[in-house]
Amino acid sequence: MFCRFVRALSMLLVFTALGACTQVRFNERERLAKDDMQFDAQALKAEVENHVYQAREGAAGIFSGGGGGGCGCY
């Protein structure tokens, strides 16, 4: 009975995840590319905060590809 419940629950999760996938029409892509639809709407603020955090920690961050020393320079 427990195996049946787990199987039904996993099938429900799979079908829910597959139902969420959709193709975006070409005329809707402009709206989805706007700043308020982005994961991080304030990208400049996040970049500055990341730079300050890297300078404090004295190491290159994992979120950026650039190197640098602990002095805060690139």
N, C-alpha and C positions, 0 to 999 in steps of 0.2 A: 504494500500500500504506500509506503514511504517512497519507494522507487517510482511509483506511478505519479505521485505528487511532484517529485523533483523533475521528472520528465515533462509533465504538463507545464510546470513553471518555467523550465528552460525553453520549451517551445513557445510559450507566451512571450518571453523576453526576446527571442529571435525574431518572431513575427512583428513585434513592436519596433525593434531596431530596423528591420527591413522596410517597414511601412514609413519610417521617418525619412528614408532616402528619396530624394526627388530630383528631377532635372530642372535647372533654372533656365527660363527662356532668356533670349538675348536682350529683350527690352526690360527685364527685371534686374539685370546685373549691375546697372548703374546705381540703382537704389541700394543694393546690397554692398556696394563698394564705398558708400559714404562713411564718414567718420563715426557717426552715431551707431552704425551697424558693426563696427570693428570690435574685436575682443578688448583691445586697450584703446579707448577713444582719445586719450591724452598721451600720445606716443612720445612727444617731446618731454613731457614731465617725467615719464617713466625712464627715458634715456638719461636725463640729468640725475635722477635718483639712483639709477644703476651706476652711473659714473662716480657719484659720491660714495656709494657703498663699496665700490671696488677700491677707491682711494683709502678708505678707512680700513678695509681688511688687508690691504697690502698685497693683493693678488689679482690676477686677471679673472674676470667673471666667467661663468659658464654660459651666460646668455649671449655673449658677444664673441666674435671671432678674433678681435684685436688683442694684441698683447699689451704689455705695459708694466711698469714697476709700481712700487708702493707710493711713489710721489704723486700719483694722480695724473700723470701725463700719458700720452698715447705711445 
